[in-house]
Amino acid sequence: MSGELLLELLSEEIPARMQRRASDDLVAAVRDRLAAAGIPAVRIAGCVTPRRLVVIADGIPDRQPDRSEERRGPRVGAPQQALDGFLRAAGLKSVKECEVRSTERGEFYFAVLNQPGGATAAVLPALLLAAATALPWPKSMRYPASALRWVRPLNSVVCLFDGEAVPLALGDVPVGRVTRGHRFLAPAPIEVANAADYREKQRQAHVVLDWAERREVIDRDLRTLAAVEGLRVKDDTGLLDEVAGLAEWPVVLIGSIDADFVRPLPDGLPPEVLATAMRTHQKYFTCLNQDGTPAPRFLFVANNTTPDGGKTVAAGNERVLRARLSDARFFWDQDRKVRLEERVEALKQRVYHEKLGTVYDKVERTEELAEYLAEYVPGADAALCRRAARLAKADLSSGMVGEFPELQGIMGRYYALNGGEDARVADAIADHYRPLGPNDGVPSAPGSIVVALADKIDALVAFFSVGEKPTGSGDPFALRRAAQGVIRIVLESKMRLALTAAFAAAGEIRRLTMEDAQAVAIELTAFVADRLKVHLRDQGVRHDLIAAAFEQAGIMGVARHGRYEDDLVRLRAKVDALKGFLSTDDGRNLLIAYRRASNIVSIEERKDNRQYGQDYDGQQLMEAAEILLGQTLPEVGRRTKEFFDQEEFGNAMAALAALRQPVDEFFDKVTVNVGDPKLRMNRLRLLTRIRNTMNQVADFSQIEG
C-alpha cells in the first residue's frame, strides 16, 4: 500500500526573491528525509505562492521496512562489566540472546537486532518538522505562535497523509486540513480532503498555485492588453519573474501616463528615467510605440478583481506614478542647470574607500589610465577618452542619480550632451559601467571601450594593492565581475593588450613603487586567468584544453619562457586551435604518442635520478626509424615555432601533425631501454625532444581522455 502526502505552510507574504528557492529547498528536504526513513516517494513536487509553500508527494509506503542490525560485542571471556554494558546498549536481557561467532581475532558475542518498521503516519510528524526547520532562509524570524523560525509568521499548516491529518508540534499554529484561499477574494476557511481536492478548491478560491502558470498568464495578458492599444511591452524578464511572486490571482491592468512626461526631450523625461521610476519603485511594465519610443501607458499586475474592471485600481496607480514622475521631473530640471564638469569637484567629498581616498582620486587615476589604454584601441582619441573619464562619475552628485542610483552613467550622458560635450564623450560616460552582468552587452565604440576598461582595471589594481581581494565567501567590491568585464571587453573587441603591463601601469599611476606595481600586476594576471577559465568553460570549452593552453606559457605560475601569457585574444586563439587539432586523427594519435614518450622519460628519470633534457646526438641514431624521427624533429620544431611566433596557431598544430608517422614507426620498431647505456640515453633524449617540441604550442600533459 502507498499513500499521498499534502503539506501546505500558509504564512504572511514571502519575499518574491526567496520563493522559488524556498520551494525547491523544502521539496528536497522532504524527499531526502522520506528516503532516509525508508519510505521514499515515487513522485514529489512543490508549489509556491506569495503566501504558501506546498509539497505534494505520492507513492509513499504506508510502513517502513523491517530492519535487521548486527552489533559486535566483547570477546568471549571478557569481564562481566563489559558484557553487561554491551547488553544494556543493545537492549538485551541476557547473553543467551547473543550469538557467538569466530573471527580472525577470536570468538566474539554478536547481537542481531530486528526492528519492525513503524507506520509512516507515526514517522511523518518528526520528519516533516525537521524538514521545515532545516529550510535555509536568507533571513528568518521568530514569532510568538511557534518556536519554528520562518521567513514570515505562519498562519496555519495543512498536513495530510492518505487523507488523514498528521499532527505537527508547531505551538499555537493550527495544523490539520483547514486552509484559506485568496486573502481578499476568498478569505473564509476551506477544508480539504486530499491533494486533488486541495488543488481544485484553491483554484475556486482564486489561488493559482503554480509559479510558472502565473508567470505565463501575466506574460500573455501583458502582451494582449498592449496589443489592444496598438503598443508593445518592453521586454523585462527579471520584472516578470518578480511579479509572478507578488500575486496569487494575477490581474493585468493598464494605466495612463501624463503626456507631459513622455514628450520629446528636453521637455519630457528621458526614457530610462520613465522605465526606472516605473520598474524599480512600482513594479510597472513600460509600454512602447511600434517605433520603440515610450508610449503614455503603463501595465501593472494587481492581486485582486474589482466590480469596475480595475478602473479604480488603475486610477490609484496613476496618481502614485504621477507623483513619482513629478519628483523625477524636478530633478531633471534642476540637474540641467549645472554643467556636468562643475559637478566633478563635488566628488572630492565622496569617499571611494577608506584606504583609497575619494571618488575624485579615482577619477584622476582613470583619466591617466584611459590615455594609456587609448593607444591599444584603433580609432580611440586619447584626449576624448581622458575627457570622458574625467566626467564619468560626475553624475553621482546629481539629484536624479541620488534618487535613482540605477541611472548612474546613463544620466551622465544626458547631462554631458546638455552641456555641449562631444557625443563620443557622452556615449563613453553612459557605457563605462558596462557590462553590468553576464547578459549585458559590452561597449563597442572605441572611446567607450577605453573608459570602461580603464574604470575596471583601476578598480582591480586599487583594491588588490590594499589587500581587499575576493575570498571564497565574499566579493564585496564586485572584483570578479570587474575581471569578467575586462575579459569580455578585450575578447569581444579583439583588443591586443598585454594585461600584465596594463595592470603595472595602473599601479604606477596609483603611485605604487615599481616593485609593488609589478607584484600586483602578476597577481592580477593570474586572477583574470582564473576568471577566463570560468568564462571559457561557460562557453563549453573543455577545462583540460584551457589548462593546456595556459600552462604552455606558465599562466598559473612562473612563466616557462620567462614571461606570462597575458594576451587574452592570443590565449583564446590557442585554445580554439588546440580544440580543433585534437578533433583530428593526427591530433588524437600524437597525444597518445606524447603520453607514451613522457611516461617513459619520467619513469627512467626517476629510476636514474637524472634529467634527459639535453639534445640527442644525431650521430648515435642507429635504426632507420629513429634516424627518420631525428631528422624530422628539428624541422617540425622550427616550423611549429615559426607559425607559433606569427600567431598562426592552426598552422602550428598542423605542423606538429608531420610527427605522427615518424613517431608511430619509432615506437613500433625501436626499443628505448637497450643494454648499451649511451644508446639508451640518446633515445631517452630523443623522446624528450618529442615532448618539448609538442609543448611549444600547449602543455599536452594537461589534456585528459
C-alpha positions as CSV (number, residue, x, y, z in Angstrom):
1,M,0.0,0.0,0.0
2,S,1.2,3.5,-0.7
3,G,-0.1,6.9,0.3
4,E,-0.2,10.6,-0.6
5,L,1.3,13.5,1.4
6,L,-0.1,17.0,1.3
7,L,1.8,19.7,3.2
8,E,1.0,23.4,3.0
9,L,2.6,26.1,5.1
10,L,0.5,29.3,4.9
11,S,2.2,32.4,6.1
12,E,2.3,36.2,5.7
13,E,3.8,37.3,2.3
14,I,7.1,35.7,1.4
15,P,9.5,38.0,-0.4
16,A,9.3,37.2,-4.1
17,R,13.1,36.7,-4.5
18,M,13.0,33.9,-1.9
19,Q,10.0,31.9,-3.1
20,R,11.3,29.5,-5.7
21,R,14.5,28.7,-3.9
22,A,12.5,28.0,-0.7
23,S,10.1,25.7,-2.6
24,D,13.0,23.8,-4.1
25,D,14.7,23.5,-0.7
26,L,11.5,22.3,1.0
27,V,10.9,19.7,-1.6
28,A,14.5,18.4,-1.4
29,A,14.4,18.4,2.4
30,V,11.1,16.3,2.5
31,R,12.3,14.0,-0.3
32,D,15.6,13.3,1.3
33,R,14.1,12.6,4.7
34,L,11.5,10.3,3.3
35,A,14.2,8.3,1.5
36,A,16.4,8.2,4.6
37,A,13.5,6.9,6.7
38,G,13.0,4.1,4.2
39,I,9.7,5.5,2.8
40,P,10.7,7.2,-0.4
41,A,8.1,8.9,-2.5
42,V,7.5,7.8,-6.1
43,R,6.7,11.4,-7.1
44,I,7.1,14.7,-5.3
45,A,6.5,18.2,-6.4
46,G,6.3,21.7,-4.9
47,C,4.3,24.8,-5.5
48,V,4.8,28.3,-4.2
49,T,2.7,31.5,-4.0
50,P,3.3,34.7,-2.1
51,R,1.6,33.2,1.0
52,R,2.2,29.5,0.9
53,L,4.8,26.7,0.3
54,V,3.2,23.4,-0.8
55,V,4.7,19.9,-1.1
56,I,2.6,17.1,-2.7
57,A,4.1,13.6,-2.7
58,D,2.6,10.3,-3.6
59,G,3.6,6.7,-3.8
60,I,4.8,6.8,-0.2
61,P,4.8,3.3,1.5
62,D,2.4,3.1,4.4
63,R,5.0,1.4,6.6
64,Q,8.8,1.5,7.0
65,P,10.5,-1.8,6.0
66,D,11.7,-4.1,8.8
67,R,15.4,-3.6,9.5
68,S,18.0,-6.0,10.9
69,E,21.1,-4.7,12.5
70,E,24.2,-6.6,13.8
71,R,26.4,-5.4,16.6
72,R,29.6,-6.9,17.7
73,G,30.1,-7.1,21.4
74,P,33.1,-8.0,23.6
75,R,35.3,-11.1,23.2
76,V,34.1,-14.3,24.8
77,G,35.6,-14.4,28.3
78,A,35.7,-10.6,28.6
79,P,34.9,-9.1,32.1
80,Q,31.3,-9.2,33.1
81,Q,31.2,-5.4,33.4
82,A,32.0,-5.1,29.6
83,L,29.4,-7.7,28.7
84,D,26.7,-6.0,30.9
85,G,27.3,-2.7,29.2
86,F,27.0,-4.2,25.7
87,L,23.7,-5.9,26.7
88,R,22.3,-2.7,28.0
89,A,23.3,-0.8,24.9
90,A,21.7,-3.4,22.7
91,G,18.5,-3.6,24.7
92,L,19.1,-7.3,25.6
93,K,18.4,-9.0,28.9
94,S,20.7,-12.0,28.7
95,V,23.8,-13.2,27.0
96,K,21.7,-16.1,25.8
97,E,20.1,-13.7,23.3
98,C,23.6,-13.2,21.6
99,E,25.4,-15.3,19.1
100,V,29.0,-16.5,19.4
101,R,31.0,-16.2,16.2
102,S,34.6,-16.9,15.3
103,T,36.6,-14.1,13.7
104,E,40.3,-13.7,12.8
105,R,40.8,-12.1,16.3
106,G,39.0,-14.8,18.2
107,E,35.4,-15.5,19.4
108,F,33.1,-12.6,20.0
109,Y,29.5,-12.0,21.0
110,F,27.2,-10.7,18.3
111,A,23.7,-9.2,18.8
112,V,21.2,-9.4,16.0
113,L,18.6,-6.7,16.4
114,N,15.4,-7.0,14.4
115,Q,13.5,-3.8,14.3
116,P,10.0,-3.9,12.8
117,G,9.2,-0.9,10.6
118,G,6.9,1.8,12.0
119,A,3.8,3.2,10.4
120,T,4.5,6.1,8.1
121,A,1.9,8.2,9.8
122,A,3.8,7.9,13.0
123,V,7.1,8.8,11.4
124,L,5.9,11.8,9.4
125,P,5.5,14.4,12.2
126,A,9.1,14.4,13.3
127,L,10.3,14.0,9.7
128,L,8.3,17.0,8.3
129,L,9.1,19.2,11.2
130,A,12.8,18.5,10.7
131,A,12.5,19.3,7.0
132,A,10.8,22.7,7.8
133,T,13.3,23.5,10.4
134,A,16.2,22.9,8.1
135,L,15.0,25.3,5.4
136,P,17.9,27.8,4.8
137,W,16.0,31.1,4.6
138,P,18.3,34.0,3.7
139,K,16.5,35.8,6.6
140,S,14.1,34.3,9.1
141,M,12.3,35.4,12.3
142,R,10.8,34.0,15.5
143,Y,7.2,34.8,16.4
144,P,5.0,34.1,19.4
145,A,2.8,31.4,17.9
146,S,5.6,28.9,17.3
147,A,9.2,28.1,18.1
148,L,9.8,27.4,14.4
149,R,12.0,30.1,12.7
150,W,10.3,31.1,9.4
151,V,10.6,33.9,6.9
152,R,7.3,35.4,8.0
153,P,4.8,34.4,10.7
154,L,3.0,31.2,10.0
155,N,-0.8,31.3,10.0
156,S,-1.7,27.7,9.5
157,V,-0.5,24.3,8.2
158,V,-2.3,21.6,6.2
159,C,-0.7,18.2,6.7
160,L,-2.5,15.2,5.4
161,F,-1.3,11.6,4.7
162,D,-3.7,9.4,2.9
163,G,-6.4,11.9,3.7
164,E,-5.8,11.8,7.5
165,A,-4.5,14.8,9.4
166,V,-0.9,14.5,10.7
167,P,-0.1,16.4,13.8
168,L,2.9,18.7,13.9
169,A,4.3,20.3,17.0
170,L,4.0,23.9,16.0
171,G,2.8,25.6,19.1
172,D,-0.3,27.7,18.6
173,V,-0.2,27.4,14.8
174,P,-3.3,25.4,13.6
175,V,-2.4,22.1,11.9
176,G,-4.9,20.0,10.1
177,R,-6.9,20.1,7.0
178,V,-8.1,23.7,7.0
179,T,-6.6,26.3,4.7
180,R,-7.6,29.6,3.2
181,G,-7.7,30.9,-0.3
182,H,-7.0,34.4,-1.7
183,R,-6.6,37.0,1.0
184,F,-9.4,39.3,-0.4
185,L,-11.4,37.2,-2.8
186,A,-11.8,34.0,-0.7
187,P,-10.8,34.7,2.9
188,A,-13.1,32.1,4.5
189,P,-11.7,28.8,5.9
190,I,-11.5,25.9,3.4
191,E,-11.5,22.2,4.4
192,V,-9.6,19.9,2.1
193,A,-9.7,16.1,1.8
194,N,-6.6,15.4,-0.3
195,A,-4.2,16.9,-2.8
196,A,-6.7,16.9,-5.8
197,D,-9.4,18.4,-3.6
198,Y,-6.9,21.0,-2.4
199,R,-5.8,22.0,-5.9
200,E,-9.4,22.3,-7.0
201,K,-10.6,24.3,-4.0
202,Q,-7.6,26.7,-4.2
203,R,-8.4,27.3,-7.9
204,Q,-12.0,28.1,-6.9
205,A,-10.7,30.3,-4.1
206,H,-8.7,32.4,-6.7
207,V,-5.2,31.0,-6.0
208,V,-3.0,29.9,-8.9
209,L,-0.6,27.5,-7.1
210,D,2.0,27.1,-9.9
211,W,4.5,29.9,-10.2
212,A,5.2,29.1,-13.9
213,E,1.5,29.2,-14.7
214,R,1.1,32.6,-13.0
215,R,4.1,33.9,-15.0
216,E,2.6,32.6,-18.2
217,V,-0.7,34.2,-17.5
218,I,0.9,37.6,-16.7
219,D,3.1,37.5,-19.8
220,R,0.2,36.6,-22.1
221,D,-2.1,39.3,-20.6
222,L,0.6,41.9,-20.8
223,R,1.1,41.4,-24.5
224,T,-2.6,41.1,-25.2
225,L,-3.5,44.3,-23.4
226,A,-0.7,46.2,-25.0
227,A,-1.7,45.0,-28.5
228,V,-5.2,46.2,-27.9
229,E,-3.8,49.7,-27.6
230,G,-1.5,49.2,-30.6
231,L,1.6,49.1,-28.4
232,R,4.1,46.5,-27.3
233,V,5.6,45.7,-23.9
234,K,9.3,46.4,-23.2
235,D,10.9,43.0,-22.5
236,D,11.8,42.6,-18.9
237,T,12.3,39.0,-17.8
238,G,13.5,40.0,-14.3
239,L,10.4,42.0,-13.6
240,L,8.2,39.3,-15.0
241,D,9.8,36.8,-12.7
242,E,9.3,39.1,-9.7
243,V,5.7,40.0,-10.2
244,A,4.8,36.3,-10.6
245,G,5.7,36.1,-7.0
246,L,3.6,39.1,-5.9
247,A,0.1,37.9,-6.8
248,E,-1.8,34.7,-6.1
249,W,-4.5,35.7,-8.6
250,P,-2.7,38.0,-11.1
251,V,-4.9,40.5,-13.0
252,V,-3.1,42.7,-15.6
253,L,-4.3,46.3,-15.8
254,I,-3.3,49.3,-17.9
255,G,-2.9,52.9,-16.8
256,S,-2.1,56.2,-18.4
257,I,1.0,58.5,-18.1
258,D,0.5,62.2,-18.3
259,A,1.6,63.3,-21.8
260,D,4.0,65.9,-20.5
261,F,6.3,63.2,-19.1
262,V,6.6,61.4,-22.5
263,R,7.2,64.4,-24.7
264,P,10.4,64.6,-26.7
265,L,13.5,65.9,-24.8
266,P,14.2,68.2,-23.2
267,D,10.5,68.9,-22.4
268,G,9.8,65.3,-21.4
269,L,11.8,62.8,-19.3
270,P,14.5,60.5,-20.7
271,P,13.1,57.0,-21.5
272,E,15.4,55.4,-18.9
273,V,14.0,57.7,-16.2
274,L,10.5,56.7,-17.1
275,A,11.3,53.0,-17.2
276,T,13.3,53.1,-13.9
277,A,10.7,55.0,-12.0
278,M,8.1,52.6,-13.0
279,R,10.1,49.4,-12.7
280,T,12.2,49.9,-9.6
281,H,9.7,51.6,-7.3
282,Q,6.3,50.5,-8.6
283,K,6.9,47.2,-10.5
284,Y,5.2,48.6,-13.6
285,F,5.9,47.5,-17.2
286,T,6.8,50.0,-19.8
287,C,4.7,50.3,-23.0
288,L,6.4,51.2,-26.2
289,N,5.2,52.6,-29.5
290,Q,5.9,50.4,-32.5
291,D,9.0,52.6,-33.3
292,G,10.4,51.9,-29.8
293,T,9.6,55.3,-28.3
294,P,7.9,55.4,-24.8
295,A,4.1,55.4,-25.0
296,P,1.9,57.2,-22.5
297,R,0.7,53.9,-21.0
298,F,2.0,51.5,-18.4
299,L,1.0,48.0,-17.4
300,F,0.9,46.5,-13.9
301,V,-0.3,43.4,-12.1
302,A,-2.9,43.6,-9.4
303,N,-3.7,40.8,-7.0
304,N,-7.5,41.4,-7.0
305,T,-10.5,41.9,-9.1
306,T,-12.9,44.8,-8.7
307,P,-16.5,45.4,-9.8
308,D,-15.5,48.2,-12.1
309,G,-12.9,46.1,-14.0
310,G,-9.9,47.6,-12.3
311,K,-10.7,51.3,-13.2
312,T,-10.4,52.5,-9.6
313,V,-7.2,50.5,-9.0
314,A,-5.7,51.9,-12.2
315,A,-6.6,55.4,-11.2
316,G,-4.9,55.0,-7.9
317,N,-1.7,53.7,-9.5
318,E,-1.8,56.6,-12.0
319,R,-1.8,59.1,-9.1
320,V,1.1,57.3,-7.4
321,L,3.1,57.3,-10.7
322,R,2.3,60.9,-11.4
323,A,3.8,61.9,-8.0
324,R,6.9,59.7,-8.7
325,L,7.4,61.2,-12.1
326,S,6.9,64.7,-10.9
327,D,9.8,64.2,-8.5
328,A,11.9,62.9,-11.4
329,R,10.9,66.0,-13.5
330,F,12.1,68.2,-10.6
331,F,15.5,66.5,-10.5
332,W,15.7,66.6,-14.3
333,D,15.1,70.3,-14.5
334,Q,17.4,71.2,-11.6
335,D,20.3,69.0,-12.6
336,R,20.4,70.5,-16.1
337,K,21.1,73.9,-14.5
338,V,24.6,72.7,-13.5
339,R,27.1,71.7,-16.1
340,L,28.5,68.2,-15.6
341,E,32.0,69.5,-15.5
342,E,31.1,71.6,-12.5
343,R,30.0,68.5,-10.6
344,V,33.4,66.9,-10.7
345,E,34.8,69.0,-7.8
346,A,32.0,67.6,-5.6
347,L,33.5,64.1,-6.0
348,K,36.2,65.2,-3.5
349,Q,33.5,65.0,-0.8
350,R,32.5,61.4,-1.8
351,V,34.6,58.6,-0.2
352,Y,35.5,55.8,-2.7
353,H,37.1,53.6,0.0
354,E,38.8,54.5,3.3
355,K,42.1,53.1,2.0
356,L,41.8,54.5,-1.5
357,G,40.7,58.1,-1.0
358,T,37.8,59.8,-2.7
359,V,35.9,59.3,-6.0
360,Y,37.8,62.3,-7.3
361,D,41.1,60.4,-6.7
362,K,39.7,57.5,-8.7
363,V,38.7,59.8,-11.5
364,E,42.2,61.3,-11.7
365,R,43.7,57.8,-11.9
366,T,41.2,56.7,-14.5
367,E,42.0,59.7,-16.7
368,E,45.7,58.8,-16.9
369,L,44.9,55.1,-17.4
370,A,42.4,55.9,-20.2
371,E,45.1,57.9,-22.0
372,Y,47.5,54.9,-21.7
373,L,44.9,52.4,-23.0
374,A,43.8,54.6,-25.9
375,E,46.9,53.5,-27.8
376,Y,45.7,49.9,-27.9
377,V,42.2,50.6,-29.3
378,P,42.1,51.6,-33.0
379,G,40.1,54.8,-33.6
380,A,40.3,55.9,-30.0
381,D,41.1,59.6,-29.4
382,A,43.2,59.9,-26.3
383,A,42.0,63.4,-25.5
384,L,38.4,62.5,-25.8
385,C,38.9,59.3,-23.7
386,R,40.6,61.4,-21.0
387,R,37.7,63.9,-21.1
388,A,35.1,61.1,-20.8
389,A,37.0,59.5,-17.9
390,R,37.0,62.8,-16.1
391,L,33.3,63.3,-16.4
392,A,32.2,59.6,-16.0
393,K,31.5,59.8,-12.3
394,A,30.2,63.4,-12.1
395,D,26.5,62.4,-12.2
396,L,26.9,60.7,-8.8
397,S,26.4,64.2,-7.3
398,S,23.2,64.8,-9.3
399,G,19.7,64.7,-7.8
400,M,18.4,62.2,-10.3
401,V,21.1,59.6,-9.6
402,G,20.7,60.3,-5.9
403,E,17.0,59.3,-6.3
404,F,17.6,56.5,-8.9
405,P,21.1,55.1,-8.4
406,E,20.5,52.6,-11.2
407,L,20.8,55.5,-13.7
408,Q,24.4,56.5,-12.9
409,G,26.3,56.8,-16.2
410,I,23.0,57.0,-18.2
411,M,22.2,60.4,-16.7
412,G,25.8,61.4,-17.1
413,R,25.3,61.0,-20.9
414,Y,22.2,63.2,-20.9
415,Y,23.9,65.9,-18.8
416,A,27.0,65.8,-20.9
417,L,25.0,66.3,-24.1
418,N,23.1,69.1,-22.4
419,G,26.4,70.8,-21.6
420,G,27.6,70.6,-25.2
421,E,30.1,67.7,-24.8
422,D,31.2,65.7,-27.8
423,A,28.7,62.8,-28.4
424,R,31.5,60.3,-28.2
425,V,32.4,61.6,-24.7
426,A,28.7,61.3,-23.7
427,D,28.4,57.8,-25.0
428,A,31.6,56.7,-23.2
429,I,30.1,58.1,-19.9
430,A,27.0,56.0,-20.4
431,D,28.9,52.9,-21.3
432,H,31.7,52.9,-18.8
433,Y,29.9,50.7,-16.2
434,R,29.2,48.0,-18.8
435,P,28.9,45.1,-18.9
436,L,26.8,45.0,-15.7
437,G,26.4,41.3,-15.8
438,P,26.7,38.2,-18.0
439,N,23.6,39.2,-20.0
440,D,24.6,42.8,-20.6
441,G,26.4,43.8,-23.8
442,V,29.9,45.3,-23.8
443,P,30.8,48.7,-25.2
444,S,31.7,48.8,-28.9
445,A,32.7,52.4,-29.6
446,P,36.5,52.9,-29.3
447,G,36.1,55.6,-26.6
448,S,33.6,53.6,-24.6
449,I,35.9,50.5,-24.7
450,V,38.8,52.6,-23.3
451,V,36.9,54.3,-20.5
452,A,35.1,51.1,-19.4
453,L,38.3,49.2,-19.4
454,A,40.2,51.9,-17.5
455,D,37.5,52.1,-14.8
456,K,37.6,48.3,-14.2
457,I,41.4,47.9,-14.3
458,D,41.8,50.8,-11.9
459,A,39.3,49.2,-9.5
460,L,41.1,45.8,-9.7
461,V,44.6,47.3,-9.1
462,A,43.4,49.7,-6.4
463,F,41.7,47.1,-4.3
464,F,44.3,44.4,-4.8
465,S,47.0,46.9,-3.8
466,V,45.4,47.5,-0.4
467,G,44.6,43.8,0.2
468,E,40.9,44.0,-0.4
469,K,40.7,40.8,-2.5
470,P,37.8,38.5,-3.2
471,T,37.6,35.5,-0.9
472,G,35.7,32.2,-1.1
473,S,32.9,33.6,0.9
474,G,32.6,37.1,-0.4
475,D,33.4,39.7,-3.0
476,P,32.1,43.0,-1.5
477,F,33.6,45.2,-4.2
478,A,32.5,43.1,-7.2
479,L,36.0,42.5,-8.4
480,R,35.2,39.2,-10.0
481,R,32.6,41.0,-12.0
482,A,35.1,43.6,-12.9
483,A,37.6,40.9,-14.1
484,Q,34.8,39.3,-16.1
485,G,34.1,42.7,-17.7
486,V,37.8,43.1,-18.6
487,I,37.8,39.7,-20.2
488,R,34.6,40.3,-22.2
489,I,35.7,43.7,-23.4
490,V,39.1,42.5,-24.5
491,L,37.8,39.4,-26.2
492,E,34.8,40.8,-27.9
493,S,36.7,43.9,-29.2
494,K,39.7,41.7,-30.1
495,M,41.9,44.1,-28.3
496,R,45.6,43.2,-28.3
497,L,46.6,44.3,-24.8
498,A,49.3,42.8,-22.5
499,L,47.3,42.7,-19.3
500,T,50.3,42.5,-17.0
501,A,51.7,45.7,-18.5
502,A,48.4,47.4,-18.2
503,F,48.0,46.4,-14.5
504,A,51.5,47.5,-13.8
505,A,50.8,50.9,-15.5
506,A,47.7,51.3,-13.4
507,G,49.8,50.5,-10.3
508,E,52.4,53.2,-11.2
509,I,49.6,55.7,-11.8
510,R,48.4,54.9,-8.2
511,R,51.9,55.8,-7.1
512,L,53.0,52.3,-6.1
513,T,56.6,51.5,-6.3
514,M,57.7,49.7,-9.5
515,E,58.3,46.5,-7.5
516,D,54.9,46.7,-5.8
517,A,53.1,47.6,-9.1
518,Q,54.7,44.6,-10.8
519,A,53.8,42.2,-7.9
520,V,50.1,43.4,-8.1
521,A,50.2,43.0,-11.9
522,I,51.4,39.5,-11.7
523,E,48.8,38.5,-9.1
524,L,46.0,40.1,-11.1
525,T,47.1,38.4,-14.3
526,A,46.6,35.0,-12.6
527,F,43.3,36.2,-11.1
528,V,42.0,37.2,-14.5
529,A,43.3,33.9,-15.9
530,D,41.2,32.1,-13.4
531,R,38.1,34.1,-14.4
532,L,38.9,33.4,-18.1
533,K,38.9,29.7,-17.4
534,V,35.4,30.1,-16.0
535,H,34.3,32.2,-18.9
536,L,35.5,29.7,-21.4
537,R,34.0,26.7,-19.5
538,D,30.7,28.5,-19.6
539,Q,31.0,28.6,-23.4
540,G,31.5,24.8,-23.5
541,V,35.3,24.7,-23.8
542,R,36.9,21.7,-22.0
543,H,38.7,22.6,-18.8
544,D,41.8,20.4,-19.7
545,L,42.2,22.3,-23.1
546,I,42.1,25.6,-21.2
547,A,44.7,24.4,-18.7
548,A,46.9,23.1,-21.5
549,A,46.9,26.4,-23.4
550,F,47.5,28.4,-20.2
551,E,50.2,26.1,-18.8
552,Q,52.2,26.3,-22.0
553,A,53.1,29.8,-21.1
554,G,53.1,29.4,-17.4
555,I,49.9,31.5,-16.8
556,M,49.3,29.8,-13.4
557,G,52.8,30.3,-12.1
558,V,56.3,31.4,-13.1
559,A,56.4,31.5,-16.9
560,R,58.3,28.7,-18.5
561,H,59.8,31.1,-21.1
562,G,60.4,34.0,-18.8
563,R,57.1,35.7,-19.3
564,Y,53.4,35.5,-18.7
565,E,50.9,34.8,-21.4
566,D,48.6,37.8,-20.7
567,D,47.1,38.5,-24.2
568,L,43.6,37.1,-23.8
569,V,42.9,37.2,-27.6
570,R,46.0,35.1,-28.2
571,L,45.1,32.7,-25.4
572,R,41.6,32.2,-26.8
573,A,43.1,31.5,-30.2
574,K,45.4,28.9,-28.8
575,V,42.5,27.1,-27.0
576,D,40.5,27.1,-30.2
577,A,43.4,25.8,-32.3
578,L,44.1,23.1,-29.8
579,K,40.5,22.0,-29.7
580,G,40.5,21.7,-33.5
581,F,43.8,19.8,-33.6
582,L,42.6,17.2,-31.1
583,S,39.4,16.6,-33.0
584,T,41.6,15.1,-35.9
585,D,43.1,11.6,-36.1
586,D,46.6,13.1,-36.2
587,G,45.9,15.1,-33.0
588,R,44.5,12.2,-31.1
589,N,47.3,9.8,-32.1
590,L,50.0,12.3,-31.4
591,L,48.5,12.8,-27.9
592,I,48.8,9.1,-27.3
593,A,52.4,9.2,-28.5
594,Y,53.2,12.2,-26.3
595,R,51.9,10.4,-23.3
596,R,53.9,7.3,-24.1
597,A,57.1,9.3,-24.6
598,S,56.5,11.4,-21.4
599,N,55.8,8.3,-19.3
600,I,58.9,6.5,-20.5
601,V,61.1,9.5,-19.8
602,S,59.6,10.3,-16.4
603,I,60.0,6.7,-15.3
604,E,63.6,6.5,-16.4
605,E,64.5,9.9,-15.0
606,R,63.2,8.8,-11.6
607,K,64.9,5.5,-11.8
608,D,68.2,7.1,-12.9
609,N,67.9,10.1,-10.6
610,R,68.8,12.4,-13.5
611,Q,67.2,14.5,-16.3
612,Y,67.4,13.8,-20.0
613,G,66.7,17.3,-21.2
614,Q,69.9,17.7,-23.3
615,D,69.6,17.4,-27.0
616,Y,70.1,14.0,-28.7
617,D,73.2,13.2,-30.8
618,G,72.3,12.6,-34.4
619,Q,75.4,10.5,-35.0
620,Q,74.2,7.9,-32.5
621,L,70.9,7.3,-34.2
622,M,71.3,3.7,-35.4
623,E,68.0,2.3,-36.7
624,A,66.1,3.7,-39.7
625,A,63.0,4.6,-37.6
626,E,65.0,6.7,-35.1
627,I,67.0,8.3,-37.9
628,L,63.8,9.4,-39.6
629,L,62.4,10.8,-36.3
630,G,65.7,12.5,-35.5
631,Q,65.7,14.2,-38.9
632,T,62.0,15.2,-38.7
633,L,62.0,16.7,-35.2
634,P,64.2,19.8,-35.9
635,E,62.3,20.8,-39.0
636,V,58.9,20.3,-37.3
637,G,60.2,22.2,-34.3
638,R,61.4,25.1,-36.5
639,R,58.1,25.3,-38.5
640,T,56.0,25.0,-35.4
641,K,57.8,27.8,-33.6
642,E,57.7,30.0,-36.7
643,F,53.9,29.6,-37.0
644,F,53.5,30.0,-33.3
645,D,55.5,33.2,-33.2
646,Q,53.4,34.5,-36.1
647,E,50.3,33.5,-34.1
648,E,49.2,31.1,-36.8
649,F,48.2,28.6,-34.2
650,G,46.2,26.4,-36.5
651,N,49.2,26.1,-38.8
652,A,51.4,25.4,-35.8
653,M,49.2,22.5,-34.8
654,A,49.2,21.2,-38.4
655,A,53.0,21.3,-38.4
656,L,53.0,19.0,-35.5
657,A,51.0,16.5,-37.4
658,A,54.1,15.8,-39.5
659,L,55.4,13.9,-36.4
660,R,52.7,11.3,-36.5
661,Q,54.3,8.8,-38.9
662,P,57.9,9.0,-37.7
663,V,56.7,8.8,-34.0
664,D,54.5,5.8,-34.8
665,E,57.3,4.0,-36.6
666,F,59.8,4.7,-33.8
667,F,57.5,3.1,-31.2
668,D,56.8,0.2,-33.5
669,K,60.4,-0.6,-34.4
670,V,62.8,0.9,-31.8
671,T,63.5,-0.4,-28.2
672,V,64.4,2.5,-25.9
673,N,65.8,0.6,-22.9
674,V,68.6,-1.3,-24.6
675,G,71.7,-2.6,-22.9
676,D,74.0,0.0,-24.4
677,P,73.9,2.9,-21.9
678,K,74.9,5.6,-24.4
679,L,72.3,4.4,-26.9
680,R,69.6,4.2,-24.2
681,M,70.5,7.7,-23.1
682,N,70.3,9.1,-26.6
683,R,66.9,7.6,-27.2
684,L,65.6,9.0,-24.0
685,R,66.8,12.4,-25.1
686,L,65.0,11.8,-28.4
687,L,61.8,11.1,-26.6
688,T,62.3,14.3,-24.5
689,R,62.7,16.2,-27.8
690,I,59.3,14.9,-28.9
691,R,57.7,16.2,-25.6
692,N,59.4,19.6,-25.8
693,T,58.5,20.1,-29.5
694,M,54.8,19.5,-28.8
695,N,54.9,21.6,-25.7
696,Q,55.8,24.6,-27.8
697,V,52.1,25.0,-28.5
698,A,50.5,23.6,-25.4
699,D,51.2,21.5,-22.3
700,F,49.8,18.2,-23.6
701,S,50.3,16.6,-20.2
702,Q,47.2,18.6,-19.0
703,I,44.9,17.0,-21.6
704,E,42.6,14.2,-20.4
705,G,40.9,11.4,-22.4
